[in-house]
């Protein structure tokens, strides 16, 4: 990295100062020895603090025009963490972003010493400039600095002025100049000493925000704050028991606005004048319907059908924007409708592979800008490696054209909300696929700089801001899971195995010899482990840079097949049952949900290499993948007789689209059976060992149970009768006598954030 062409800068973070002109790192004023490449690596990260620096870009910056292995970069980062983290604090500075790169997470203040400005002004105040990373604006603050006045007097220009008054002083110039240099050096040192004062006086947005709970039930969701900040509307109750409540912010009292019924809410918002509340309910066999109801309660009326996600209203309230997904037609559309007569027009659309929708997120949808000119929305697309990601786009209302707001890429994007003054947006988004926790992000407008403003182990669904921008409401949730084992038919006496709080969320599987394969985040990453059925002899099998998850075991017990992000994309991998000899089986990118055929010959999986997710199979010993379907399908599970695959499928009936489960021939072709399972926590389908039925998860009121659906079309019946907790993943032993589960709780409550500007 060539720093000689840059203006000298000093960066301050924690107890450290990074001086680019002297190429030195100081800790509490004492030099810290750094080899040149370590210094370059640290500088590249600090200059982009708060942002992800891609590995390729970082390597090119540190080793320009030189080919080096990625291990060199990993080694540099590891050494930097040790240098910065005496006492184990290094991880607080540099964060690893799997598949992407690294991010410097500490707050950084940039000090710019502009000596010319000080000398020429001959002022008793020192002007210290700090560049705000989110707005690219220079913030100037005046700090008292008496030594600066001495520097101004001791310059040659000042000496010339004195000579005309007091006579010749030329012979004293060398001494005067030397003195001025010494004083100038002292002034710089004094400036560094005041960094603590400067840091406290230049707090970044969101740095002092305060989070306080609004609800404590653990079953709250989809919360919005009224424009005047007086009310908070939120949904309470679990699936199938949801009602819409209105809380008075000052008193904390609740009023029921819409009572619970069998249909679930999928979005809530207020009108700009606060007089009406709008909500979307997913009507069984009818899709999403947008309703309008007086804010304090009354009669609701339907104003739009086939609505996905949350609607967003224009500044004058005469129009609203929403997403309409049409899988059968192969597109998702951004629609605009009039509030008076419901007249609609399509603003723009994308093919299904670049969908706006994010069905895995509770709160999501477009956001109309305060000036009415653009509508922000999240667009899913695929990079040249086949990896899915989402970015925020702007749709121009006047002509339907679109532009990218930011280059930031997320795995998942939820609700987008504009700041009332239009200076930026707040968005709930997740960077990683597995254990994808949505955090709150701040994105500047029109610059598009993105910075995470929460960084914890909670998940944030949705975001809503009062008109005066003093209050922000979101839903904070937390998930805990443990591994459970039971005999089939005696699930009430399931035993909890010793495990970490999030074990099994990324997948669980039996081995033929009755051992348990599962995912764990015990060591910070998502890895695959194995243990005995009683919880003993735990062993970690993977330890890669990226997440490893969705394990499945071959019928002969030789291999564990799984999804890994270790190459930067999602691919199918295979390893021996003891974790040895890992081998990559696919390289399409965005590969997902592998399952092994009972004859130990094939791995069936889904991939979206063609623009929509469809089923493929690849030889378990390696080879070319073969397409099973030419239509959208996912989450495959092979039947015990190896003739069929159960999978997720989208069907259209009576003019509406339905997410269903299909049974398709493993050789390819159209579905031979379709099942309309109720909507539940993801689609976790398994075959019974006798090949005569499918089992699936159904979650109601936060409680999950496994149901059995006969293939002959008979009535579905519950297999388990749990009264508490959610089942995230499960697997039957091959003889059907044992049940393995990742089971736990998800608690979610509304929180209010103040002082975030």
N, C-alpha and C positions, 0 to 999 in steps of 0.2 A: 504494500500500500504506500503510495507516494503522498506524504503529508506536507512536503515542502511547498506545494502549490496552494495549500489551504491557509486561511487566516488562522493564526494561533488561537487556540481555544482551551479553556479549562472547564472540565466537567466535574461536578460534585455529586456524589451519591454516598449515603451512609457516612462512614468516617473517612472515605477516600476522596482524593482529588486526582484527576487524570489530565495531565498537561501535555497537549499535542505538540507544542513548540520544543519543549525539552525532552519529549517522549519519556516521561517518567510518571510512575504511579506513586502517590503519597498516601500513607495511612497515618492519620493524626499527625501530619507534618513530617513523617519519617519516610524516606524512600523505600519502596518495595521492589526488589530486583525482578525484572521480567525480561526474558529473551525477546528478541525483536518480533518473532512470529506470534508469541503470546500477547505482546502488546498490541499488534495489529488485529488479532482476533478480538481482544477486549474492546478496542476502539470501535471496530465495526459493529459490535453489538450495542455499545453504549450510544453511538450515534443514531441508532434506530431503536432506542429504548421504548418498550411498550409495544413494539411491532415484531411480527415473526420475520426472521431473516432466513431465507431458504438456504439449505446446505450448499447448493451449487453456487449461489451468489456469494455466500460467505467464503467458500473455498477460492473463488475467483478473485475476491477482494484481498485475501491473505496471500495466496500464491498465484498472482497474475501470470497468465501465459505459461503455466507450469502444470504438468499432470501429476497429481498426488492422489493417494488412496484416501477414502473417506475416513479411515481409521486415524489419519493424521489430525483431522479436525476434531474427532471425538476425543483424542488424547489431549489436544489443546484445551478443550472445554473442561475436561476432567481436571487438568492442572490448574486452570483458572479458578475452578470451584474451591480447590484446596488453598490457593493463595488468598482468595477473598473470604474464605469461610473458616478461619481459625476458630475452632469450637463448633464446627459443623454447621455454619450458617451459609455456606456457599450456595446451596440450593435456593436460597431466598433471592439470589441475584440472577442466576441463569436458569431458565426453564427449558426443558427439552419438549419439543412438540413432535410427537411421533409422525413419521412420514414426511415432515415438512422441514424442520430445522430447529432453531433456538430463538429464545426471546429473553432480553434483559428486562427483568421485572421490577427492579428497584426504581424509586423516583429519582430522576436526574435533573439537576439544575445546571444550566450552561452559563458560565461567567465569561463576559467579553471585556477585555481591558483595552479601551480605546484611548491611548495616551495622547494622541494628537488633539482629540476633542478637549481633553482636560487642560492641556498646555495653553491652547489658544484662548480658551474661555477664562483662564486664570480665576477660577471660581472657588469658593470655599466649600462647595458641595461636589461630591463625586457622583457621576452618572454611571450607574451599573445597569447594563442591559441584559435581559434574560429572554431567550426565544421560547415562546409558548409552543410546545410541540403539536398541540391540537388545532391551533388557529393560524400558525405561521406568522403571528404578529409579534412585534418587539415590545416588551413591556419595560418602561423606563421608570426607575425609582431613584430618588435623591437621598443619599446617605451622608451624614456628616463625616468629613475626613480632613482634618486640619493640615496634615502633612502635604496635601495636594497643593495648598496655597504656597508652600515653600517651593515646590517644584515649579510653579508658574513664575515665581520671582527669579529663580535661578537659571532661567533659560537665556540663551544668547540674545534673543530679542529684548528680554527684560534688561539685560546688562547694557545693551546699546542705549536704552532709554536712560538708565542711570548715569552713563558716561556723559551724556549731554548736560546733566545737571551738576554732577559732582566732580567732573574732570575725567582724565584717562584712567581706565581700569583694565586695559588689555592684558597687562602683565599678570593680572590675577585670574584671567579666564581659565587656564588649566585647572587651578584649584577649585574655582567655582563650578566648572563643569563636572569635575570629579565628585564634588559634594552633591551636585544635583543628581548624579547617577546613583549615589548611595541612598539619598533620600527617596528617589524614585523606586529603588529596590525595596526600601522599607515600606513605601506606600503599597506596593504590590502585596507584600507579606501581610500588611494590615488588612488589605482587601480580602485575602484568603481567610483571615481570622474572623471576619464578620459574616462568613458564609452561613453560620447558624441563624443570624438575624435575618439575612436575606431569604433563607429557606422558609422561615416562618411567615414571611411577609408576601410570599409568592405561591400560596397554596393553589394547586391545580383544581379544576372542577372535579367534584365528587370526592376530594381527598378527605373532607370532614363530614361526610354524610352519616346520618344517624338512622338506624333501622329499628323499628318498634313493631311488635305484633299487633294485629287487628283482631284476628280470630284465634281460637285455641282448640278447635274441634278436631283438627287433623284430617278433615275431609272437605276442606274449602278449595275452590278452584275458580278460574275465569273471573278475575276481579277487575273492576274499573272504577275510577274516581270521577265524580261529577265535575264539570268545568269550574264551578265555584268552590270545590273542595269540601262541600258540606256533607256529601253522601258517598258511600262506597257500595256499589252493587256487586254481589258475588254469588256464585253457585255453591250450595252446600249439600252434602249427602253423597253417597257412593253411586256407582253405576246402577241405573234403574230406580234410584230413589232421590234424584236431584231436584232441588227447588231453588228458585231465585229469591235472594234476600236483599233488602236494602238497609244498610247500617247508617245511622246518623253519627257522623264522625265525632261530634262534640260530646254526645251522651253515651255512645257505645250501644244503643238499643237497636234491635233488628225488627224489621217489618217484612213479612212474606209478601212478595209481589206476584210470583207465579208458583202455584203449588206443585208438588212432585207428581209425576205420572210415569208410565213406562218408557217414555221417550227422554233422551238425554240432551242437555245443552251442549253446543259446540262453540259458542261465541257470545259475548255480551259487550255492548258499548252504549254511550250516552249520545244524544244529539248535542250540537254545539251550544244551544241555549239551555241545556239541562232539563228541558220539559219532558223529554221522552227517553225511554230506555229501549234499546233494540237488542234482540237476541236471536240466535239461530238454534233451532232444535232439529235433531236428526230424526225425522219421522220414519218409523219402521216401514220399509218397502216404499218410501216416498222421497228419500233424499233430504237435504237440508232446506228448511223453510225459514225465511227471515220474518220476524214478527216485530211489531211496534206496540208499545204499551206506555201509558202515562207514567212518568217517573215515580210518582207516589202510589201507583197501583190503579187498576181499572180494567177495561176490556181490551184485550189484545187483538190486533188484526194482522193478517198475513199480507206482506207487501211484495215478496219475491220468493220464487221457488228455485230449486236446484242451485242452492248457494253453498259454496264451500268456504270454510274459515269465517273470519270476521269481516263485516262490512265497514267501510270508511267513508265519511261524508265530506262533501265539498265545503269550503269555507262558508258559503251562503246557505248551506243545508238543503239546497234544492236537488242535489244529485248525490248518489252514493256509488262507490266502486266495490266490486267483489270478484272473487275467482269462481269460475264455473269449469269443472273438470268433465271432460267427455272422453273417457277411455275408449269407448267403442268407435268414436269418430277419430280417435288418435290425436286429440289436442286438448290443451287447457287454455282457457281464454280469460283475459282481464276485461270485465264487463263494466259499463256505466249505465245506471238506471235513474230515472226521474222519481222523486219522492211523491209527486202529486198523482200521476197516473200510471207509474210503473213502466213507462216506455223504456226500452233497452237498446243499447248499441254495443257492439264489440269494439273495444279500443285496440287490442292486439291479441295475438295468440301464439302459442308455441306447440310444437309437436310433443307428443306424450313423453318422450324421453327427456325433454327439458321442461318438466312440469313445474308449475308454481306451488303445487300442493305439498304439504308435509304432514301427512296423516298421523305420524308418530308424535306430533306436538299438540298439546292441548290448545294453545292460543296462537294463532297465526293469521296472516292476511295482509292486504295492501294498506298503505297509509297515504292519504291525500295531503299535499303540502299546504302550509298556512296561506301561501299566496295563490293557491289554486292552479299553478302551472304544471306541476308534475305529480305523479303518483309513484311512490316507492313500493317495490315488491321484491320478494326473494325468488331467484330463478335457479333451479337445479340444472346443472350441466355436467359434462364429462371432459376431463383433460385428455391430453394426447396419450396418457398412460392408461386411460380407461377408468380413472378414479372419479367417483361422484363427488361433487362439491356444490355449494350454494354461494351465490354472491348477490349483493343488493343492486338492483337496477332501477332506473327512473324511466317511467313512461310519460311522454309529453302529451298532455291532454289535447292540445290544439291539433296535432296531426298524427298521433298514434305511433310516433317513432320512439325509440328507446336508446338509452345510453347507460353505461356502467357508472355507478356512483363511486365505487371503491374497488380496489384490486384485492382486498381481503377475501380469503376463501374460508368458508365454514362447512362442516359436515351437515349441520342442521341449523335452520333459522326459524325462529318463532315470530312473535308479534313485533312489528316495527311501529314506532311512534315518533312523530316529529316534536322537537322542542317548539313551544308556542311562538318563539321569535324567528323560527325557520333557520337557525344557525347550525342545526345538526339534528341527528336522530338518535334515539335510544332503541337498541334491539336486543332481544334475548336470543342467543346463539350458542352453539356448541362446536368445538373444534375437532373432537375425536369421535369416532363411531361407537366404540364400546364404552359402556358407562358414560355415555355422552351427557355431561352435565351442562345445561344451559346456564351461561353467565350473562350478566348485563354488559353491553358494549356501548360506547359512545362513538358515533361516526360524524365527523364534521361535514358541513355543507357550505359551499360546493366542493371543498377540497377533497373529501373522501378519506381523510386519515381516520383509522380505526384504532380504538384503545379500549381494552377491557377495564371495566370499573368495579367489578366484583371478582373475587378470586378465592373461593372457598369450596367446600365439599357439598354445598347445597345445590339444588336445581331451581332455576327461576323460570316460571311460565307466565308469559304475558307482561305487558308494561303499559301503564296509563298515567298521564300527567295532568295536573290541574292547570288552568289557563294562566295563572300567575307564576307557574313553574316553581312553586315552593314545596309541592308534595308530589310524590310518585308512589304508585301502588303496583305491587306485583304479588305473585304467589310463590312462596318458598317451600320447597318439598325436599324430603330426605328419604332414601331407600336403604333398608337393611335386610340382609338375607343370610340364611344358614342352610346347611345341607341336612336333609332328613331322609331316613330310610324306614320302610314299613313292609309288612307282608301284605300282599294283595287281599282285599276283603277285610283287613284289620287296620285300615289307615288311621283310625282314631287313636291307635297306640303307636304311632310313628315315633321313632327315636331321633333326636337331634344329635348330630355328630359334632365333635369339636371342630370349629371352623372360624374363619374370619368373618367380618360383618357383611361382606359383599361376595362371599363364595357362591359360585354356581350361577350367577346372573348371566354370565357369558356362555353358559352351557353346561350340561351334565350328561354322563353316559355310563352305562354298565359295560364292563368287560365280560367275556364268556365265563371267566373264572370268578365272577362276582366281586370284582374290585370296582372302585368308583373313580371315574375320570371327571374332572371338574375344572372350572376356571377360578382364579383367585387374584386379588389385587394386594396380597399381603406385602409384597416387596415394591409396591408403587406402580408397577406395570401390570397389564393383564396377561397372565401366563397360565399354562395348563399344568395341572398337578394330578397325582394319582395317590390313592390311599386304600386301605382295606375297608370292608363294609362296616367295620366297627369304629372307624376313624383312626386306626393305628397305621404306622409305617407310611407317613405322609412324605411324598417326594415331589420336588419341582422338576418338570420335564422340559420346559422351554424357558429361555431367558434371552429373548431377542430385543432389538431396539424398538420394534413395533409391537402392537397388541397381537396376541394369539388367542383365538376363541372358537366357539361352535365346534367342539370336538365330537367325533363319532368314531366308533371302534368297528373294525372289520369283523365279519362273522367268525373267522378263524382265530381272532385274537392277536394277530401278528402286528397290525398297524393301528395307529391313531391318525385319522384324517381330520384336518382342521383348516380354518381360515387364518391367514397371517398377513400383517401389514409390514413385515420386516423389509420388503424390497421397495416400499413406498406406495404400493398399490395393494388392493385386496386380492389375494390369490389362494388357490387350494394347495395345501401342503400335506405331505405324509411323513410320518416318522415311526420308528419301531416302538413297540409298546413300552419299552424302557426309556424312550426319549432319544435314542440314538439314530444316526443316519437320516437326518431330515432331508427331504427331497421336494422340490417344487413341482407340482403336477400341471398347473395352468399358468398362463401369463396374459390372459385376456384383459385383466383389470376389472375391478368391481365384481369379482366372483364372490358367491355367497352361499351359505347354507348347504354344506356337503352332506351326503348320505351314501353309505356303502351298500352295494347290491349283495344279497345273501350268498351268491356264488363266488364272492371275493374277486370278481373280475373288473367291476366298474365303480366309479364314483360319480354319482349324479349330483348336480349342483345348478345354481342359477347364475346368469350373467347378463349384463345389459350392453354387451359389445355392439349390438345392432341398433341401439337407441332406445330399446325397451327390454325389460327383463324377461328372459325366456330360459327354458331348461336345456341343459347339455349333459353329456356323459363323457368321461375320459377314462382310459384304462388305469387301473390302480397301480400298475407298474410303469406308467408313463406312456405318452403317445399323443396323438392328435385328438382334440375334442370333437364330438359329434352332436349336432343339434337334435333335440327330441321334439321340441315345439317350435313353430314359427309364429306363435302368438304370445302375448304377455302372460307370464306365469312365474311363480316363485315359491320359495320355502318347500322344496320337494322332500318327500319321505317315501322310500321304496317299500312295497308290500313284501311280506315274508316269502311268497311264492315267486318273487322277482318278475312278475308279469305287469304290475301297474305302479304308478307313482301318484300319490296324493299331493296336491299342491294348491297354492292360492291362485285365484282366477277371478276375473271381472266379467260378469255376465250382464246383459241388458234384457229386462223383461218389462213389458207393458210401458215402454218408453223411459224407464228409469234404470240406472246402473246399480248393480249389486256386487259387493265383494263376497265371493263364495269360495267354497272348497271344491275342487274338481278331482276326479279320478281319471287319469289318462294312461293309455298303453305305454309301456316303457320303450316300445319300438317306435313311438310317435303317433301322431294323429289327433283328432278332436277328442274332447272329454267324453267318457262313456257314462259318467254320473256327475251330478252337481248337488251340493248340499248347502243350504242357506243356514249356516250356523249363526247364532246370535253374535253380535259384536262383543269382543272380549279383549283382555290384555294380550295383544298380539295373537297371531295364529300359531299355536303350538299343537300340532296334530301328530298322532302316533297310530300305527296299526296294532290291532290285537294279534297275538301269536297265531290264532286260528284263521287269520286272513278274512274274517267275516264282519269286522266292524272297525270304525275309526274312533279314537278318543280325542277329545279336545278340551281346552280350558274355557271356563265361563266365569267371569268375575262380576260380582254384584255387591255393591256397598262395601268395596274394599276386601271382600272375601272371595277367594277363588275355590272352585271345585272342578273336578275332572268329570266329564260326561262321556257316555258311550252312544255312538250312532251306528246302528246296524246298516250294512251296505245294501240290504234288501229294501231299505226305505222305511223300516219300522220306527216306532217312537223312540226318541232319544231319552236316556235315563241317566241320572247321576251315579257316578261310581264312588265318589267320596262325599262326605258330609261334614266338611270343616266349617266351623262357626267363626273362625278368626283367621286373619292373615291372607296374604296373596301368594299364589304359586307363580314363580317367574319361569321356571323350566322344570321339566320332568322327563323320566324315561322308564319304560318297563323293561324288566329283565327278559331275556329271550324266551324263557318258559312262561312268562307272564305271572310269576309267583311273587315277584318283588317290585316295589315301587321306589324310585329315587326322585327326590324333589329338591329344588332350590326354593325355599319358602321363607317369607318374612313380611315386612310391613313397608308401606309407603304413607308417610304423613305429609300433609300439605296444608298450609295456612296462609292467609293474607297478611302481608306486612306493608307498613307505610315507611317510606324513606323521605327524610327531610334534609335540608341543607346540602343538596346535591349540586348546586351551582356556585 
